[in-house]
């Protein structure tokens, strides 16, 4: 195999709780991760240069060792003493710095693609073990589907597949620093924690309305006061038929779940017309195997 084309799928958080801060400075989390059918595409090819090279459709992205794709390719290249050059053409569609694991899923796809193209024989579990060296979300992005993530996000438990439904994505024209969010998160008795276990039960029951009602993200307690547009987008989605809407990860992207495609399509057009978001996508829950 000389080259391969790989999809790198985005994620949303149906629930995100922070349990506390660890001695090493990281935070203990409990999150429900869910893959959606919004993706970047990586075209990976061998060459004779011996070097790792990256090209991308977004001029502001680094194409050197500061890119997680580069780190993923280098990790396997070094471990398996791969002498060939490897070029990755990265087509970005997932919003950047949006709380959707865009960089992590690209790294996961790079690990998967290099494993395939060089026939390294690594299992999904073996790729996940290597992925955590690149970032806490990378193992999940290799695993995909519906999962409970604990620890710093690297301890994963597969859950029954989430019921499929339309998902509206909207990213406002702001950037949110993950560091800022966690540094300003108050975990005292005044904060209401998400009901992660109840959400897991809802997922097992495949009850979309219960799932939507129990979705919650503790990080909104920081981001919404700092960036009110996030709440405006949530309310706009709910006004236009979303069962519920929530910020994904540390933001600023908001997603809404819908019970039917027609309502979701109308909400998509209304969100585009509103001017609240810079990027708007209508996609769906994704639970299929990697392709």
Sine and cosine of phi, psi and omega as CSV:
sin_phi,cos_phi,sin_psi,cos_psi,sin_omega,cos_omega
0.00,0.00,0.85,-0.53,-0.03,-1.00
-1.00,-0.06,-0.47,0.88,0.00,-1.00
-0.46,-0.89,0.26,-0.97,-0.04,-1.00
-0.46,-0.89,0.53,-0.85,0.08,-1.00
-0.92,-0.39,0.80,-0.60,-0.11,-0.99
-0.77,-0.64,0.70,-0.71,0.12,-0.99
-1.00,0.09,0.66,-0.75,0.09,-1.00
-0.90,-0.45,0.97,-0.26,-0.13,-0.99
-1.00,0.04,0.59,-0.81,0.02,-1.00
-0.98,0.20,0.24,-0.97,0.07,-1.00
-0.79,-0.62,0.38,-0.93,0.22,-0.98
-0.82,-0.57,0.29,-0.96,0.08,-1.00
-0.95,-0.32,0.94,-0.35,0.06,-1.00
-0.95,0.33,-0.44,0.90,0.08,-1.00
-0.47,-0.88,0.62,-0.78,0.02,-1.00
-0.58,-0.81,0.90,-0.44,0.05,-1.00
-0.85,-0.53,0.54,-0.84,0.10,-1.00
-0.91,-0.41,0.87,-0.50,-0.09,-1.00
-0.99,0.15,-0.63,0.78,-0.03,-1.00
0.09,-1.00,0.03,-1.00,-0.01,-1.00
-0.97,-0.24,0.71,-0.70,-0.03,-1.00
-1.00,0.06,0.23,-0.97,0.00,-1.00
-0.90,0.43,-0.46,0.89,-0.01,-1.00
-0.99,0.13,0.06,1.00,0.05,-1.00
0.99,-0.11,-0.30,0.95,0.05,-1.00
-0.98,0.21,0.33,-0.95,0.02,-1.00
-0.97,-0.26,0.64,-0.77,0.11,-0.99
-0.99,0.16,0.77,-0.63,-0.06,-1.00
-0.81,-0.59,0.33,-0.94,0.24,-0.97
-0.72,-0.69,0.89,-0.45,-0.12,-0.99
-0.71,-0.71,0.56,-0.83,0.18,-0.98
-0.98,-0.20,0.92,-0.39,-0.03,-1.00
-0.99,-0.13,0.61,-0.79,-0.01,-1.00
-0.60,-0.80,0.81,-0.59,0.08,-1.00
-0.96,0.27,0.62,-0.78,0.10,-0.99
-0.83,-0.56,0.30,-0.95,-0.08,-1.00
-1.00,0.04,0.81,0.59,0.17,-0.99
-0.82,-0.57,0.81,-0.59,-0.18,-0.98
-0.54,-0.84,0.44,-0.90,0.26,-0.97
-1.00,0.01,0.28,-0.96,0.09,-1.00
-0.80,-0.59,0.72,-0.70,0.04,-1.00
-0.92,-0.39,0.83,-0.56,0.14,-0.99
-0.98,-0.20,0.92,-0.39,-0.09,-1.00
-0.93,-0.37,0.77,-0.64,-0.05,-1.00
-0.65,-0.76,0.58,-0.81,0.12,-0.99
-0.98,0.20,0.46,-0.89,0.19,-0.98
-0.47,-0.88,-0.03,-1.00,-0.10,-1.00
-0.99,-0.14,0.10,1.00,-0.10,-1.00
-0.95,0.31,-0.49,0.87,-0.09,-1.00
1.00,0.07,-0.11,0.99,-0.09,-1.00
-0.97,-0.24,0.30,-0.95,0.16,-0.99
-0.99,-0.16,0.84,-0.54,0.03,-1.00
-0.76,-0.65,0.53,-0.85,-0.02,-1.00
-0.73,-0.69,0.67,-0.74,0.19,-0.98
-0.82,-0.57,0.45,-0.89,-0.05,-1.00
-0.49,-0.87,0.37,-0.93,0.02,-1.00
-0.99,0.14,-0.09,1.00,0.02,-1.00
-0.92,-0.39,0.93,-0.37,-0.12,-0.99
-0.90,0.44,-0.38,0.93,-0.06,-1.00
-1.00,0.07,-0.13,0.99,-0.01,-1.00
-0.98,0.18,0.64,-0.77,0.09,-1.00
-0.93,0.37,0.54,-0.84,0.04,-1.00
-0.84,-0.54,0.43,0.90,0.01,-1.00
-0.86,-0.50,-0.42,-0.91,-0.05,-1.00
-0.91,0.42,-0.14,0.99,0.07,-1.00
-0.99,0.12,-0.11,0.99,0.06,-1.00
-1.00,-0.05,0.72,-0.69,-0.03,-1.00
-0.90,0.44,-0.47,0.88,0.07,-1.00
-0.89,0.45,-0.70,0.71,0.04,-1.00
-0.86,0.52,-0.72,0.70,-0.02,-1.00
-0.88,0.47,-0.63,0.77,-0.01,-1.00
-0.91,0.40,-0.72,0.70,0.01,-1.00
-0.89,0.45,-0.69,0.72,-0.02,-1.00
-0.90,0.44,-0.60,0.80,0.00,-1.00
-0.85,0.53,-0.75,0.66,-0.01,-1.00
-0.97,0.25,-0.58,0.82,0.01,-1.00
-0.87,0.49,-0.69,0.72,0.00,-1.00
-0.94,0.33,-0.72,0.69,-0.07,-1.00
-0.88,0.47,-0.64,0.77,-0.08,-1.00
-0.97,-0.23,0.20,0.98,0.07,-1.00
0.78,0.63,0.76,0.65,0.01,-1.00
-0.98,0.20,0.87,-0.50,-0.06,-1.00
-1.00,0.03,-0.39,0.92,0.00,-1.00
-0.89,0.45,0.43,-0.90,0.22,-0.98
-0.98,0.21,0.42,-0.91,0.01,-1.00
-0.73,-0.69,0.83,-0.56,0.06,-1.00
-0.92,-0.38,0.72,-0.70,0.05,-1.00
-0.87,-0.49,0.84,-0.53,0.13,-0.99
-0.98,-0.19,0.93,-0.37,-0.13,-0.99
-0.98,-0.21,0.91,-0.42,0.03,-1.00
-0.99,-0.17,0.97,-0.26,-0.07,-1.00
-1.00,0.05,0.76,-0.65,0.15,-0.99
-0.79,-0.62,-0.53,0.85,0.05,-1.00
-0.91,0.42,0.75,-0.66,0.05,-1.00
-0.81,0.58,0.62,-0.78,-0.04,-1.00
-1.00,0.07,0.63,-0.78,0.01,-1.00
0.78,0.62,0.81,0.59,-0.18,-0.98
-0.83,-0.55,0.04,1.00,-0.05,-1.00
0.98,0.19,0.39,0.92,-0.04,-1.00
-0.86,-0.51,0.23,0.97,0.05,-1.00
0.88,0.48,0.56,0.83,-0.03,-1.00
-0.85,0.53,-0.75,0.67,0.01,-1.00
-0.92,0.39,-0.64,0.76,-0.02,-1.00
-0.92,0.40,-0.65,0.76,-0.02,-1.00
-0.94,0.33,-0.51,0.86,0.10,-0.99
-0.91,0.42,-0.66,0.75,0.04,-1.00
-0.89,0.45,-0.67,0.74,0.02,-1.00
-0.88,0.48,-0.69,0.73,0.02,-1.00
-0.91,0.43,-0.59,0.81,0.03,-1.00
-0.91,0.42,-0.68,0.73,0.06,-1.00
-0.87,0.50,-0.73,0.69,0.00,-1.00
-0.87,0.49,-0.72,0.69,-0.06,-1.00
-0.92,0.40,-0.69,0.72,0.02,-1.00
-0.91,0.42,-0.64,0.77,0.06,-1.00
-0.85,0.53,-0.67,0.74,-0.02,-1.00
-0.95,0.30,-0.73,0.68,-0.15,-0.99
-0.93,0.37,-0.51,0.86,0.01,-1.00
-0.97,-0.22,0.10,1.00,0.05,-1.00
0.77,0.64,0.80,0.60,-0.04,-1.00
-0.98,0.22,-0.34,0.94,0.08,-1.00
0.97,0.22,0.33,0.94,-0.01,-1.00
-0.98,0.18,0.71,-0.70,0.06,-1.00
-0.97,0.26,0.20,-0.98,0.08,-1.00
-0.83,0.55,-0.69,0.73,0.00,-1.00
-0.89,0.46,-0.65,0.76,0.01,-1.00
-0.91,0.41,-0.61,0.79,0.06,-1.00
-0.92,0.40,-0.63,0.77,0.02,-1.00
-0.89,0.45,-0.64,0.77,0.04,-1.00
-0.88,0.48,-0.62,0.79,0.02,-1.00
-0.97,0.23,-0.56,0.83,-0.05,-1.00
-0.87,0.49,-0.56,0.83,-0.03,-1.00
-0.91,0.42,-0.35,0.94,0.07,-1.00
-0.94,0.35,-0.36,0.93,-0.02,-1.00
-1.00,-0.06,-0.64,0.77,0.00,-1.00
-0.07,-1.00,0.45,-0.89,-0.10,-1.00
-0.90,0.44,-0.47,0.88,-0.02,-1.00
-1.00,0.07,-0.22,0.97,-0.11,-0.99
-0.90,0.45,-0.69,0.72,0.04,-1.00
-0.83,0.55,-0.68,0.74,0.04,-1.00
-0.89,0.46,-0.64,0.76,-0.03,-1.00
-0.92,0.39,-0.39,0.92,0.14,-0.99
-0.98,0.21,-0.66,0.75,-0.04,-1.00
-0.93,0.37,-0.76,0.65,-0.03,-1.00
0.90,0.44,0.10,-1.00,0.05,-1.00
1.00,-0.04,-0.57,-0.82,0.00,-1.00
-0.94,-0.35,0.81,-0.59,-0.10,-1.00
-0.48,-0.88,0.49,-0.87,0.19,-0.98
-1.00,-0.03,0.81,-0.58,0.04,-1.00
-0.93,-0.37,0.78,-0.63,0.00,-1.00
-0.77,-0.63,-0.08,-1.00,-0.11,-0.99
0.94,0.34,-0.79,-0.61,0.11,-0.99
-0.99,-0.13,0.23,0.97,0.00,-1.00
0.91,-0.41,-0.09,1.00,-0.09,-1.00
-1.00,-0.05,-0.25,0.97,0.02,-1.00
-1.00,-0.01,0.94,-0.34,-0.19,-0.98
-0.91,-0.42,0.69,-0.73,0.10,-0.99
-0.80,-0.60,0.87,-0.49,0.01,-1.00
-0.92,0.39,0.66,-0.75,0.05,-1.00
-0.91,-0.41,0.28,-0.96,0.09,-1.00
-0.84,0.55,0.52,-0.86,-0.03,-1.00
-0.84,0.54,0.69,-0.72,0.10,-1.00
-0.89,0.45,0.62,-0.79,0.07,-1.00
-0.87,0.50,0.68,-0.73,-0.04,-1.00
-0.97,0.24,0.62,-0.78,0.02,-1.00
-0.30,-0.96,0.30,-0.95,0.09,-1.00
-0.92,0.39,0.56,-0.83,0.01,-1.00
-0.76,-0.65,0.83,-0.56,0.06,-1.00
-0.99,-0.16,0.77,-0.64,-0.03,-1.00
-0.91,-0.42,0.72,-0.69,0.06,-1.00
-0.62,-0.79,0.83,-0.56,0.05,-1.00
-0.92,-0.39,0.87,-0.49,0.03,-1.00
-0.95,0.30,0.21,-0.98,-0.05,-1.00
-1.00,0.08,0.83,0.55,0.07,-1.00
-0.66,-0.75,0.34,-0.94,0.13,-0.99
-0.92,-0.40,0.62,-0.79,0.03,-1.00
-0.86,-0.52,0.81,-0.59,0.04,-1.00
-0.99,0.16,0.85,-0.53,0.05,-1.00
-0.86,0.52,-0.64,0.77,0.02,-1.00
-0.86,0.50,-0.71,0.71,0.02,-1.00
-0.86,0.51,-0.70,0.72,-0.05,-1.00
-0.88,0.47,-0.77,0.64,-0.06,-1.00
-0.94,0.35,-0.57,0.82,0.02,-1.00
-0.92,0.39,-0.46,0.89,-0.05,-1.00
-0.98,-0.21,0.09,1.00,0.02,-1.00
-0.97,0.23,0.82,-0.58,0.03,-1.00
-0.98,-0.20,0.84,-0.55,-0.04,-1.00
-0.94,-0.33,0.61,0.79,0.02,-1.00
-1.00,0.05,-0.10,-1.00,-0.08,-1.00
-0.93,0.36,-0.15,0.99,-0.03,-1.00
-0.99,0.12,-0.23,0.97,-0.08,-1.00
-1.00,-0.03,0.76,-0.65,0.07,-1.00
-1.00,0.05,0.84,-0.54,-0.03,-1.00
-1.00,0.07,0.58,-0.81,0.06,-1.00
-0.87,0.49,0.51,-0.86,0.02,-1.00
-1.00,-0.01,0.98,0.21,-0.09,-1.00
-0.90,0.43,-0.67,0.74,-0.02,-1.00
-0.91,0.42,-0.61,0.79,0.04,-1.00
-0.92,0.40,-0.61,0.79,0.04,-1.00
-0.90,0.43,-0.63,0.78,0.06,-1.00
-0.88,0.47,-0.67,0.74,0.04,-1.00
-0.88,0.47,-0.66,0.76,0.03,-1.00
-0.87,0.49,-0.67,0.75,0.00,-1.00
-0.90,0.43,-0.66,0.75,0.03,-1.00
-0.89,0.45,-0.57,0.82,0.01,-1.00
-0.98,0.19,-0.20,0.98,-0.06,-1.00
0.83,0.56,0.67,0.75,0.00,-1.00
-0.97,-0.22,0.99,-0.15,-0.11,-0.99
-0.88,0.47,-0.64,0.77,-0.02,-1.00
-0.92,0.39,-0.62,0.78,0.06,-1.00
-0.92,0.39,-0.67,0.74,0.02,-1.00
-0.84,0.54,-0.76,0.65,-0.01,-1.00
-0.87,0.49,-0.67,0.74,-0.03,-1.00
-0.91,0.42,-0.53,0.85,-0.08,-1.00
-0.99,-0.10,0.01,1.00,0.05,-1.00
-0.90,0.43,0.68,-0.73,-0.01,-1.00
-0.33,-0.94,0.54,-0.84,-0.01,-1.00
-0.69,-0.72,0.93,-0.37,-0.07,-1.00
-0.89,0.45,-0.41,0.91,-0.02,-1.00
-0.94,0.35,-0.28,0.96,0.07,-1.00
-0.89,0.45,-0.39,0.92,0.01,-1.00
-0.90,0.43,-0.34,0.94,0.06,-1.00
-0.99,-0.15,-0.75,0.67,-0.17,-0.99
-0.95,0.31,-0.63,0.78,-0.08,-1.00
-0.92,0.39,-0.69,0.73,0.09,-1.00
-0.88,0.47,-0.55,0.84,-0.02,-1.00
-0.99,0.17,-0.53,0.85,-0.06,-1.00
-0.71,-0.70,0.99,0.15,-0.08,-1.00
-0.85,0.53,-0.36,0.93,-0.01,-1.00
-0.87,0.49,-0.45,0.90,0.03,-1.00
-0.89,0.46,-0.71,0.71,0.05,-1.00
-0.91,0.41,-0.61,0.79,0.03,-1.00
-0.88,0.48,-0.67,0.75,0.01,-1.00
-0.92,0.40,-0.67,0.74,0.04,-1.00
-0.85,0.53,-0.75,0.66,-0.04,-1.00
-0.91,0.41,-0.60,0.80,0.02,-1.00
-0.89,0.46,-0.69,0.72,0.02,-1.00
-0.89,0.46,-0.70,0.71,-0.03,-1.00
-0.92,0.39,-0.61,0.79,0.06,-1.00
-0.88,0.48,-0.50,0.86,-0.03,-1.00
-0.98,-0.20,0.46,0.89,0.23,-0.97
0.97,-0.23,0.00,1.00,0.05,-1.00
-0.91,0.41,0.66,-0.75,0.08,-1.00
-0.90,0.44,-0.58,0.82,0.14,-0.99
-0.21,-0.98,0.28,-0.96,0.04,-1.00
-0.67,-0.75,0.53,-0.85,-0.12,-0.99
-0.49,-0.87,0.50,-0.87,0.15,-0.99
-0.97,0.25,0.64,-0.77,0.04,-1.00
-0.99,-0.11,0.72,-0.69,0.02,-1.00
0.85,0.53,-0.68,-0.73,0.03,-1.00
-1.00,-0.04,0.19,0.98,0.11,-0.99
1.00,0.05,-0.06,-1.00,0.08,1.00
-1.00,-0.04,0.07,1.00,-0.08,-1.00
-0.91,0.41,0.64,-0.77,0.06,-1.00
-0.90,-0.43,0.62,-0.78,0.11,-0.99
-0.82,-0.58,0.48,-0.87,0.07,-1.00
-0.80,-0.60,0.61,-0.79,0.07,-1.00
-0.98,-0.19,0.64,-0.77,-0.05,-1.00
-0.80,-0.61,0.50,-0.87,-0.01,-1.00
-1.00,0.05,-0.30,0.95,0.00,-1.00
-0.51,-0.86,0.43,-0.90,-0.09,-1.00
-0.92,0.38,-0.60,0.80,-0.05,-1.00
-0.90,0.45,-0.70,0.71,0.04,-1.00
-0.90,0.44,-0.67,0.75,0.00,-1.00
-0.88,0.47,-0.65,0.76,0.01,-1.00
-0.90,0.43,-0.66,0.75,0.03,-1.00
-0.91,0.41,-0.64,0.77,0.02,-1.00
-0.92,0.40,-0.59,0.81,0.05,-1.00
-0.87,0.49,-0.73,0.68,0.01,-1.00
-0.91,0.42,-0.64,0.77,0.00,-1.00
-0.92,0.40,-0.62,0.78,0.01,-1.00
-0.92,0.40,-0.67,0.74,0.03,-1.00
-0.88,0.48,-0.63,0.78,-0.05,-1.00
-0.97,0.26,-0.35,0.94,-0.11,-0.99
-0.95,0.31,-0.46,0.89,-0.07,-1.00
0.98,0.20,0.07,1.00,-0.02,-1.00
-0.97,0.25,-0.46,0.89,-0.10,-0.99
-0.84,-0.55,0.58,-0.81,0.05,-1.00
-0.99,0.15,-0.60,0.80,0.00,-1.00
-0.81,-0.58,0.75,-0.66,-0.02,-1.00
-0.73,-0.68,0.75,-0.66,0.01,-1.00
-0.70,-0.71,0.59,-0.80,0.16,-0.99
-0.93,-0.38,0.88,-0.47,-0.08,-1.00
-0.69,-0.72,-0.44,-0.90,-0.06,-1.00
-0.41,-0.91,0.30,-0.95,0.16,-0.99
-0.87,0.50,0.66,-0.75,-0.05,-1.00
-0.81,-0.59,0.82,-0.57,0.02,-1.00
-0.75,-0.66,0.13,0.99,-0.05,-1.00
-0.96,0.27,0.24,-0.97,0.05,-1.00
-0.93,0.36,0.33,-0.94,0.02,-1.00
-0.86,0.51,0.65,-0.76,0.11,-0.99
-0.59,-0.81,0.00,0.00,0.00,0.00
